[in-house]
Amino acid sequence: MKPAYSVIKRPLVSEKTAAFAEDNKYVFEIYPCADRKEVAAAVEAQFKVTVTRVNILNAKGKRKMSRTKRGEIIKAPDVKKAIVTLKKGDKIELI
C-alpha cells in the first residue's frame, strides 16, 4: 500500500465541494497514477474514516490565449480528482 502523501495531493475546497460535504462527499486532487482502491485506503488511513465509494474524474486543462506573446495558446495542466463518499456519521474537518 502506498502512503497517503503519494496518492492525495490536496483537498479541493470551493462552494460546490462545500455542498458535497453536506452529503458526506469530499473532493481531493490526486496524482495521475492513483486508482480507486489506493485513494480509498489513503483517505481511510489519513483521516480515520470509512470510505463507501470513490468516483474518479479527469478534468482537462483549459486553453487560453497568452497575454504577453501574441498568438500563443497556453494550456492549463490537467487535473485528476476523486470524489470520496463516506459512511453515514463519519466526517472530515478540512477547515
ABEGO torsion letter per residue (X at the ends): XBBAAAABABBBBBAAAAAAAAAGBBBBBBBAABBAAAAAAAAAAAAGBBBABBBBBBBBBBBBBBAABBGBBBBBBBBBBBBBBBBBGBBBBAX
